[in-house]
Amino acid sequence: MIRFVITRLALLLLGLLVASALIFATLRILPGDVAQVIAGTDSTPEQVEAIRSSMGFDQPLLTQYIDWISGIVTGDLGHSMLTGASVTSQLVEKAQVTFPLTVMSLAIALIIAVPLGILSALKRRTFTGSAMSMVSQAIAAVPVVWAGMLLVVVFAVGLGWFPPQGFPRDGWDEPARALYALILPALTIGVVEGAVLLRFIRSAALEALGQDYVRTAAAKGLTRTRALITHGMPNVALTVVSVLALQIAGLLVGAVIIEQLFTLPGIGRMLVTDVGNRDLEKVQGDVLVLTGLVLVLGTVVDIVARLIDPRQREAAA
């Protein structure tokens, strides 16, 4: 197990290095001149060249990349080319919106998917089970932006239960208002992602119900529900853990869209703004952090899956 963890951590570091190189190279081949954008349309070629030199753009690309990576190792993601603000501090500030939104969305998705997915499997031959399966499939096909607009129309504009947009100016200094502002966006993401996760859990529960040990437990007097919960949940848990990494990646992508729709001051909205402003230093930092989160989650899921599933441990022994 220790060797597996060390191997996964080494692959994680390699993945981060490759991702950083791809992000750096991709942003450098985009059309346009950042120095010209900063200098303005009335600037002279000499002024543009001076800005380019001061920002290190006249250095070889390999030198620029090494300088960027060296800063990342010390926790410095660079500074905004337009405002001079620290990228790290900006990400920490915006993460106070994006991360709670992601956690709330994930909690809603699990609350929806786990019990309903198991119930759908147990009731698969009934109208209830078939209806739950069809509804979940329909909801999973709805784009998150459409779901968000629908929920705004119904619960914000129609019923007036939630604010349609915005976040408190004082942020988490007003925790009740901050949480209240995130409920509708979290519901938007959580319902759609929960419908996707429900179908995976239903499939895992159906597979568990067909296993000999679950049938044997039922034959000894346990109800199918009790037999599944008592003996089949490890299989279901393994599926949940395996799918969660993909789901969380989807939640982060969904957060980018939802933050725009609900005008939330999070990482996703900042990333869209930075791309529009061609603020390469900030875009590099934003994308690398989001990519790193997905890679870290994948590593954690692999390790947890190895701990949960004895078959993987035996195969590696």
SENU-430040 format. One line per 10 residues: number of its first residue (from 0); their letters; for each residue x, y, z of N, C-alpha, C. Coordinates in steps of 0.001 Angstrom, whole numbers, plus 500000, padded with zeros to 6 digits. Atoms other than C-alpha are relative to their C-alpha. Layout:
REM SENU-430040
NUM	a	X/Y/Z/X/Y/Z/X/Y/Z ~ ...
END
This chain:
REM SENU-430040
0	mirfvitrla	500830/498793/500000/500000/500000/500000/500865/501259/500000 ~ 499105/498834/499934/502848/502374/500843/500625/500269/498634 ~ 499411/499834/501331/504447/501710/497467/498983/500610/499036 ~ 501054/499461/500861/501112/502432/495761/499821/501499/500242 ~ 500173/498582/499668/500734/505761/497613/501164/500826/499453 ~ 498826/499272/500502/504293/506800/496727/499938/500127/498480 ~ 500121/499967/501463/503697/505872/493083/498963/501014/499551 ~ 501059/499054/500368/500450/507855/492946/500437/501435/500240 ~ 499523/498643/499729/502096/510900/494535/501029/500432/498951 ~ 499022/499680/501054/504943/510711/492016/499285/500319/498687
10	llllgllvas	500773/499726/501214/502423/510520/489171/499267/501334/500108 ~ 500655/498710/499793/500582/513483/490699/500961/501146/499703 ~ 499012/498943/500249/503732/515606/490667/500334/500087/498509 ~ 499718/499996/501435/504482/514541/487098/498836/500608/499228 ~ 501177/499433/500657/500918/515371/486071/499929/501510/500151 ~ 500000/498550/499770/501171/518826/487645/501051/500687/499140 ~ 498935/499418/500818/504455/519469/485840/499587/500063/498533 ~ 500453/500029/501397/503029/518408/482474/498881/501020/499781 ~ 501105/499048/500121/499867/520441/483091/500515/501434/499982 ~ 499460/498633/499966/501879/523542/483976/500671/500355/498681
20	alifatlril	499333/499736/501277/503938/523205/480782/498973/500235/498894 ~ 501036/499833/501021/500812/522800/478640/499273/501326/500163 ~ 500680/498718/499750/499087/525769/480295/500875/501156/499549 ~ 499068/498926/500366/502170/527959/479845/500123/500116/498487 ~ 499809/499972/501454/502672/526961/476208/498739/500445/499278 ~ 501257/499651/500665/499001/527285/475277/499737/501496/500067 ~ 500267/498563/499846/498703/530808/476662/500983/500843/499191 ~ 499000/499221/500741/501893/531900/474886/499742/500013/498499 ~ 500240/500027/501445/500620/530911/471431/498688/500694/499630 ~ 501229/499278/500312/497374/532869/471740/500334/501284/499248
30	pgdvaqviag	499731/498766/500746/497114/535807/469329/499886/501222/500906 ~ 500083/498758/499241/497595/539348/470590/501271/500250/500787 ~ 498813/499563/499260/500225/541274/472522/499551/500598/501321 ~ 500402/499520/498681/499718/541666/476260/500623/501357/500304 ~ 499330/498721/499757/502264/544491/476411/499271/501136/499299 ~ 500756/498982/500731/500281/546391/473771/498697/500314/500711 ~ 501249/499786/499264/497070/545889/475765/500245/500872/501224 ~ 499696/499222/498799/498709/547254/478925/500371/501429/499635 ~ 499532/498661/500375/500323/550188/477114/498878/500866/499445 ~ 501094/499219/500567/497116/551217/475362/500199/500255/498522
40	tdstpeqvea	499963/499810/501447/496304/552110/471796/500843/501196/499567 ~ 499239/498791/500360/498118/555484/471888/501482/499881/500312 ~ 498607/500165/499582/501446/554029/473037/500928/499927/498786 ~ 498983/500094/501047/504634/554187/471004/500649/498617/500047 ~ 499299/501301/499989/506625/551091/469967/501039/499911/501118 ~ 499000/500005/498936/509316/552127/472461/499351/499711/501350 ~ 500690/500245/498737/506805/552187/475329/499556/498539/500107 ~ 500423/501409/499991/505438/548769/474338/501194/499104/500272 ~ 498808/500823/499811/508954/547348/474155/500517/500109/501437 ~ 499565/499825/498619/509799/548813/477565/499141/499160/500946
50	irssmgfdqp	500902/500815/499172/506739/547141/479112/500311/498520/499818 ~ 499691/501400/500282/507592/543864/477402/501290/499585/500726 ~ 498739/500305/499321/511117/544032/478809/499823/499948/501521 ~ 500195/499966/498545/509972/544953/482334/499245/498778/500505 ~ 500782/501166/499595/507610/541975/482394/500679/498692/499622 ~ 499244/501206/500310/510228/539550/481096/499585/499305/498729 ~ 500460/500635/501229/508497/538858/477789/501087/499935/498929 ~ 498917/500060/500975/511768/539469/475952/500979/498860/500309 ~ 499163/501134/499635/513335/536485/477734/499566/498754/499223 ~ 500405/501262/500640/513400/532992/476149/498849/499342/500767
60	lltqyidwis	501165/500623/499368/510234/531003/476810/500390/499043/501113 ~ 499566/500942/498966/512151/528361/478769/500369/500744/501284 ~ 499645/499203/498825/513524/531046/481083/498751/500518/500698 ~ 501256/499531/499405/510034/532501/481597/499295/498867/500737 ~ 500678/501140/499375/508658/529028/482379/500692/499611/501304 ~ 499255/500369/498794/511421/528206/484869/499765/501027/501107 ~ 500270/498953/499002/510889/531563/486622/498608/499813/500611 ~ 501370/500200/499509/507150/530846/486876/499920/498794/500935 ~ 500021/501218/499184/507659/527306/488226/500742/500230/501315 ~ 499249/499719/498772/510251/528546/490726/499147/500771/500995
70	givtgdlghs	500895/499260/499115/507702/530992/492095/498915/499115/500577 ~ 501068/500886/499533/505018/528299/492326/500491/499135/501149 ~ 499440/500849/498940/507308/526098/494445/500010/500734/501338 ~ 499982/499208/498763/507515/528919/496998/498632/500586/500335 ~ 501353/499514/499725/503769/529598/496846/499656/501309/499325 ~ 500238/498736/500700/504035/532622/494547/499553/499698/498570 ~ 500535/500250/501329/501793/532322/491493/500173/501192/499067 ~ 499772/498828/500826/502912/535689/490182/499081/501155/500367 ~ 500801/498801/499764/501178/539065/489929/499222/500352/498724 ~ 500812/499566/501128/498464/540487/487741/500785/500974/499138
80	mltgasvtsq	499310/499095/500915/499887/542158/484651/499312/501359/499915 ~ 500756/498755/500146/497168/544809/484780/499938/500793/501293 ~ 500167/499288/498722/496788/545627/488479/501183/499850/500941 ~ 498873/500244/499118/499953/544232/490048/499642/499224/501259 ~ 500442/500737/498816/497887/542331/492659/500552/498581/499972 ~ 499495/501358/499888/499188/538999/493921/498943/499008/499524 ~ 500935/501018/500492/497589/536086/492060/499587/499069/501135 ~ 500300/500892/498886/497821/533915/495185/498941/500597/500916 ~ 500966/499358/499102/495967/536437/497350/498632/500119/499335 ~ 501265/499914/500722/493317/536914/494656/499282/498651/499970
90	lvekaqvtfp	500596/501334/500012/492767/533151/494398/499457/499624/501368 ~ 500469/500291/498643/492492/532810/498180/498699/500741/500277 ~ 501217/499206/499780/489910/535602/498249/498811/499414/499225 ~ 501104/500515/500821/487822/534176/495381/499609/498581/500395 ~ 500305/501366/499574/488094/530630/496736/499003/499982/501146 ~ 500958/499932/498896/486022/531772/499724/498560/499982/499497 ~ 501322/500147/500609/483078/531783/497314/499903/498669/499261 ~ 500058/501189/500850/483940/528947/494912/499997/498710/500810 ~ 499913/501251/499245/484883/526297/497480/498744/499725/500821 ~ 501282/500275/499332/481796/526732/499719/498887/499647/499022
100	ltvmslaial	501000/500323/501010/479663/526710/496570/500159/498553/499529 ~ 499745/501369/500448/481321/523461/495433/499619/498990/501073 ~ 500326/500918/498899/480965/521819/498862/498491/499890/500181 ~ 501459/500028/499867/477297/522808/499139/499364/499243/498843 ~ 500538/500702/501172/476627/521562/495608/500226/498500/500126 ~ 499697/501417/499833/478353/518255/496363/499105/499374/501061 ~ 500871/500519/498943/476363/517823/499583/498582/499788/499483 ~ 501352/500138/500576/473095/518432/497730/499944/498826/499034 ~ 499963/501112/500963/474126/516005/494970/499976/498653/500720 ~ 499961/501260/499253/474907/513259/497520/498677/499738/500709
110	iiavplgils	501289/500159/499310/471697/513882/499496/498928/499519/499032 ~ 500967/500427/501021/469733/513437/496276/500337/498609/499475 ~ 499624/501182/500780/471715/510645/494645/500047/498713/500815 ~ 499783/501247/499258/472533/508156/497412/498688/499320/500379 ~ 501242/500712/499645/469077/507422/498877/499114/499695/498800 ~ 500878/500236/501144/467199/507825/495595/500594/498975/499043 ~ 499375/501000/500857/469745/505765/493662/499774/498593/500537 ~ 500244/501310/499388/469422/502875/496131/498523/499636/499907 ~ 501435/500268/500083/465636/503216/496217/499598/499639/498571 ~ 500309/500288/501399/465503/503240/492410/500397/498576/499632
120	alkrrtftgs	499572/501377/500264/467463/499972/492335/499072/498990/500669 ~ 500882/500917/499276/465271/498332/494974/498613/499925/499376 ~ 501348/499934/500593/462101/499439/493145/500062/499925/498474 ~ 499770/499942/501452/463412/498767/489631/498852/499405/499195 ~ 501081/500633/500746/460423/496623/488655/498648/500646/500269 ~ 501245/499306/499685/457838/499114/489911/499919/501304/499211 ~ 500175/498710/500674/456409/502308/488456/500886/501065/500629 ~ 499169/499003/499298/458244/504330/491129/501440/499937/499527 ~ 498619/500139/500437/461632/502915/490152/500209/500453/498568 ~ 499883/499586/501402/461026/503408/486436/499872/501507/499850
130	amsmvsqaia	500193/498552/500067/459775/506966/486967/501240/500739/500498 ~ 498790/499356/499471/462815/507878/489103/501141/499915/499005 ~ 498934/500159/500988/465129/506498/486445/499816/500953/498833 ~ 500258/499108/501138/463465/508457/483648/500193/501463/500372 ~ 499859/498601/499565/463312/511706/485631/501469/500358/500177 ~ 498575/499718/499796/466981/511445/486629/500728/500127/498674 ~ 499374/499927/501319/467966/510809/483020/499664/501318/499307 ~ 500409/498734/500617/465990/513854/481878/500721/501174/500646 ~ 499334/498890/499296/467467/516133/484557/501488/500026/499673 ~ 498571/500063/500296/471013/514911/483854/500320/500577/498625
140	avpvvwagml	499778/499483/501353/470576/515993/480221/499821/501506/499901 ~ 500250/498558/500027/469665/519576/481156/501313/500755/500219 ~ 498813/499175/499758/472547/522076/480733/499844/500797/501284 ~ 500082/499371/498686/473402/523631/484079/499544/501450/499897 ~ 500414/498601/500135/472869/527166/482745/498489/500101/499818 ~ 501454/500004/500142/469303/526310/481700/499332/499712/501332 ~ 500546/500315/498683/468638/524750/485083/500071/501222/500912 ~ 499851/498813/499177/469964/527885/486745/498973/501064/499665 ~ 500986/498993/500401/467749/530205/484708/498590/499592/500413 ~ 501322/500472/499598/464714/528020/485418/499776/500186/501498
150	lvvvfavglg	500135/499844/498550/465353/528021/489161/499898/501472/500395 ~ 500102/498567/499723/465857/531795/489114/498583/500488/499724 ~ 501356/499576/500363/462542/532298/487332/498987/499532/501034 ~ 500996/500573/499085/460674/530001/489739/500195/500495/501429 ~ 499787/499782/498563/462291/530540/493149/500445/501416/500349 ~ 499554/498643/499709/463785/534029/492842/498988/501035/499508 ~ 500927/499022/500576/461511/535968/490489/498559/499685/500384 ~ 501388/500379/499749/458292/534003/490966/499630/499982/501469 ~ 500330/500163/498580/458301/533003/494637/500726/500980/500907 ~ 499258/499036/499194/460887/535491/495895/500678/499399/501209
160	wfppqgfprd	499385/500650/498840/462474/532939/498216/501491/500292/500112 ~ 498548/499816/500006/466076/533629/497199/500364/501210/499140 ~ 499551/498911/500876/468025/536548/495737/500405/499440/498643 ~ 499675/500531/501332/468424/536149/491958/501480/500068/499676 ~ 498580/499837/500317/472045/537337/491881/500704/500658/501182 ~ 499206/499222/499064/474897/538740/493912/500479/499220/501210 ~ 499389/500545/498787/476898/538075/497060/500256/501177/500931 ~ 499805/498859/499081/477219/540196/500233/501342/500686/499800 ~ 498761/499236/500184/479784/542964/499893/501026/499656/501064 ~ 499095/500337/498900/481254/542003/503289/500325/498514/500055
170	gwdeparaly	499669/501416/500083/481427/538336/502290/499561/499208/501213 ~ 500320/500883/498885/481600/535856/505145/500000/500707/501341 ~ 500246/499234/498767/481546/538653/507717/498510/499997/500323 ~ 501441/500185/499813/477803/538177/507212/499658/498568/499584 ~ 500115/501410/500417/477637/534350/507229/498599/499580/499586 ~ 501373/500397/500343/473845/534040/507159/499643/500473/498592 ~ 500294/499468/501330/473504/536308/504098/500847/499318/498934 ~ 499126/500666/500967/476483/534642/502399/499467/498611/499664 ~ 500563/501326/500246/475008/531160/502839/498704/500094/499206 ~ 501285/499810/500675/471601/532404/501723/500202/500294/498520
180	alilpaltig	499722/499645/501397/473126/533833/498530/500498/498803/499198 ~ 499445/501153/500711/474753/530477/497704/499014/498844/499850 ~ 500937/501134/500016/471690/528254/498223/499494/499708/498593 ~ 500563/500227/501331/470119/528749/494793/501063/499561/498991 ~ 498955/500510/500897/473411/528435/492844/500402/498559/500328 ~ 499625/501360/499611/474290/525308/494856/498922/499000/499606 ~ 501096/500868/500429/470858/523833/494173/500073/499734/498491 ~ 499914/500137/501458/471341/524462/490456/501014/498929/499615 ~ 498956/500975/500327/474596/522522/490309/499689/498650/500626 ~ 500215/501238/499269/473654/519939/492930/498921/499124/499414
190	vvegavllrf	501093/500790/500568/470399/518869/491310/500444/499305/498709 ~ 499560/500589/501267/471966/518327/487883/501060/498921/500239 ~ 498954/500986/499723/475072/516575/489215/499450/498830/500804 ~ 500620/501075/499237/472934/514592/491659/499272/499015/499103 ~ 500689/500879/500940/470873/513227/488773/500990/499097/499269 ~ 498962/500813/500653/474070/512064/487040/500510/498931/500962 ~ 499464/500929/499010/475435/510468/490209/498978/498923/500362 ~ 501061/500952/499671/472082/508802/490917/500046/498786/499078 ~ 500004/501103/500951/472366/506706/487771/501183/499058/500242 ~ 498866/500857/499659/475823/505451/488744/499703/499171/501252
200	irsaalealg	500311/500714/498756/474626/504548/492249/498945/498929/499739 ~ 501024/500993/500334/471566/502792/490827/500631/498769/499340 ~ 499334/501116/500671/473774/500675/488556/500822/499176/500983 ~ 499189/500715/499015/476123/499820/491434/499123/499207/500960 ~ 500917/500705/499098/473201/498898/493694/499385/498789/499312 ~ 500545/501139/500743/471683/496685/490987/501037/498882/499877 ~ 498936/501004/500083/475024/494939/490546/500181/499298/501346 ~ 499854/500587/498668/475298/494427/494314/498842/499059/500312 ~ 501160/500850/499744/471775/493004/494473/500113/498651/499288 ~ 499829/501250/500727/472814/490354/491965/501125/499131/500505
210	qdyvrtaaak	498892/500781/499464/475808/489191/493998/499501/498876/500891 ~ 500411/501175/499228/475645/485779/495705/499878/500308/501482 ~ 500037/499770/498555/476415/487134/499165/498786/500822/500412 ~ 501210/499238/499688/473512/489591/499003/498778/499096/499910 ~ 501121/500941/500126/471122/486890/497763/499983/499014/501167 ~ 499932/500926/498864/472357/484547/500500/499494/500665/501276 ~ 500478/499275/498818/471764/487186/503158/498488/500148/499967 ~ 501459/499884/500119/468241/487701/501818/499329/498652/500245 ~ 500568/501339/499798/467654/483935/501813/499998/499609/501473 ~ 499935/500307/498570/468613/483809/505497/499008/500809/500827
220	gltrtralit	501051/499302/499283/465775/486149/506377/500073/501514/499966 ~ 499907/498541/500093/467044/489669/505756/499153/500494/498831 ~ 500692/499390/501129/464927/491942/503617/501027/500416/498955 ~ 499076/499596/501063/466444/492952/500257/500661/501329/500344 ~ 499431/498701/499620/466890/496472/501573/501078/499828/501056 ~ 499020/500214/498928/468655/495302/504737/501227/499249/499481 ~ 498875/500752/500562/470791/492809/502790/500901/500905/499166 ~ 499210/499082/500827/471868/495535/500347/500789/500958/500880 ~ 499331/499014/499144/472672/498065/503076/501094/499337/500830 ~ 499042/500660/499115/474463/495529/505296/501185/499410/499233
230	hgmpnvaltv	498951/500744/500703/476427/493562/502677/500398/500605/498653 ~ 499695/499486/501329/476258/495459/499403/500522/501422/499956 ~ 499588/498590/500013/477149/498990/500487/501472/500226/499648 ~ 498614/499768/500439/480944/498532/500054/500130/500167/498494 ~ 499976/499835/501462/480347/498055/496301/499455/501356/499586 ~ 500601/498711/500319/478082/501099/496210/500951/501128/500394 ~ 499070/498968/499539/480590/503134/498250/501180/500139/499053 ~ 498875/499949/500935/483378/502201/495849/499617/500761/498737 ~ 500477/499269/501188/481316/503454/492912/499872/501483/500296 ~ 500167/498596/499626/480468/506669/494749/501358/500698/500043
240	vsvlalqiag	498670/499406/499885/484135/507334/495546/500636/500161/498625 ~ 499378/499949/501327/485249/506532/491994/499398/501096/499130 ~ 500689/499021/500843/482653/508794/490396/500159/501417/500555 ~ 499957/498674/499384/483087/511655/492885/501079/500889/499394 ~ 498933/499180/500589/486387/512779/491345/499523/500664/498719 ~ 500544/499432/501227/484695/513215/487966/498901/501003/500309 ~ 501084/499106/499637/481692/514796/489650/500528/501338/500510 ~ 499452/498755/499447/483803/517330/491545/500622/500831/498885 ~ 499495/499265/501159/485585/518233/488314/498848/500667/499265 ~ 501190/499418/500623/482131/518752/486816/499433/501143/500826
250	llvgaviieq	500485/498933/499132/481154/520829/489835/500829/501273/499825 ~ 499139/498831/500184/484162/523108/489341/499718/500676/498660 ~ 500353/499427/501303/483315/523536/485655/498637/500678/500082 ~ 501323/499402/499824/479682/524142/486587/500063/501299/500775 ~ 499870/498782/499198/480815/526728/489116/500415/501188/499138 ~ 499589/498914/500894/482478/528748/486335/498773/500616/499328 ~ 501204/499518/500678/479146/528994/484513/499040/500647/500984 ~ 500974/499514/499023/476999/529474/487601/500443/501316/500629 ~ 499516/498732/499440/479215/532215/489008/499733/501155/499048 ~ 500352/498972/500975/478674/534134/485789/498501/500290/500043
260	lftlpgigrm	501452/499840/500028/474914/533525/485861/499497/500740/501239 ~ 500465/499409/498745/474514/534519/489521/500893/501148/500474 ~ 499036/498921/499681/477297/537189/489467/500644/499794/501370 ~ 499295/500304/498750/479197/535497/492279/501493/500291/499813 ~ 498584/499641/500150/482743/536815/492888/500930/498847/500349 ~ 499180/501172/499747/484457/533414/492674/501103/499842/498976 ~ 498875/500260/500895/487376/531854/490834/499537/499913/498548 ~ 500494/500157/501361/485277/530980/487793/499744/501329/499319 ~ 500288/498690/500588/484057/534516/487220/501288/500793/499803 ~ 498726/499311/500143/487557/535886/487849/500756/499469/498789
270	lvtdvgnrdl	499300/500591/501137/488959/533443/485272/499455/500537/498685 ~ 500609/499478/501228/486487/534583/482611/500435/501450/499763 ~ 499574/498600/500113/487369/538231/483321/501465/500099/499598 ~ 498567/499959/500299/491106/537541/483232/500285/499592/498558 ~ 499818/500411/501400/490824/535746/479888/499622/501153/499074 ~ 500408/498858/500818/488946/538723/478459/501010/501128/500021 ~ 498997/498936/499860/491636/541085/479766/501391/499570/499531 ~ 498694/500559/500390/494469/538810/478518/501033/500186/501111 ~ 499101/499922/498852/495975/538875/482013/500633/498619/500182 ~ 499454/501348/500088/498231/535886/481351/500457/499447/501338
280	ekvqgdvlvl	499501/500489/498718/499804/535663/484802/498859/499467/500857 ~ 501135/500446/499201/496427/535427/486497/499320/498795/499380 ~ 500622/501150/500663/494994/533045/483887/500824/498746/500265 ~ 499130/501138/499706/498014/530772/484351/499740/499473/501402 ~ 500212/500416/498622/497498/530734/488105/498629/499383/500211 ~ 501370/500513/499845/493723/530255/487894/499866/498588/499456 ~ 500167/501301/500663/493884/527356/485444/500843/498929/500685 ~ 499142/500981/499344/496800/525665/487205/499397/499537/501323 ~ 500616/500380/498723/495009/525746/490568/498804/499073/499770 ~ 501155/500849/500288/491803/524309/489086/500443/498618/499489
290	tglvlvlgtv	499474/501273/500498/493780/521641/487205/500614/499186/501129 ~ 499382/500682/498870/495770/520825/490332/498972/499384/500934 ~ 501056/500538/499146/492574/520369/492338/499435/498707/499422 ~ 500544/501202/500641/491233/517866/489805/500993/498841/500109 ~ 498991/501051/499905/494536/515924/489789/500136/499482/501421 ~ 499910/500419/498598/494730/515881/493586/498803/499141/500383 ~ 501207/500778/499698/491145/514659/493843/500076/498616/499373 ~ 499842/501295/500632/491896/511890/491368/500947/499098/500779 ~ 499050/500769/499189/494876/510795/493469/499367/499523/501294 ~ 500667/500365/498742/492853/510841/496687/498982/498887/499769
300	vdivarlidp	501006/501023/500316/490073/508816/495055/500662/498658/499751 ~ 499301/501263/500255/492556/506181/493818/500453/499348/501307 ~ 499516/500543/498722/494015/505809/497315/498838/499491/500848 ~ 501165/500417/499212/490605/505658/499018/499386/498740/499403 ~ 500551/501193/500647/489358/503126/496440/500836/498770/500324 ~ 499134/501128/499651/492379/500923/497170/499744/499557/501444 ~ 500276/500345/498602/491568/501098/500896/498642/499314/500150 ~ 501352/500554/499878/487882/500295/500378/499907/498613/499385 ~ 500177/501227/500774/488231/497482/497828/501120/499014/500304 ~ 498946/500982/499696/490131/494440/499164/500519/499301/498750
310	rqreaaa	499550/500671/501211/490287/492991/495627/501195/500713/499380 ~ 498857/499246/500539/492623/495803/494546/501257/499767/500824 ~ 498852/500247/499143/494864/495224/497550/500580/498607/499743 ~ 499535/501352/500253/495011/491486/496852/500693/499890/498644 ~ 499384/500037/501328/495798/492087/493166/501403/500584/500018 ~ 498687/499349/499931/498708/494340/494129/500980/499220/500876 ~ 499137/500748/499077/500028/491896/496762/500858/498979/499256
END
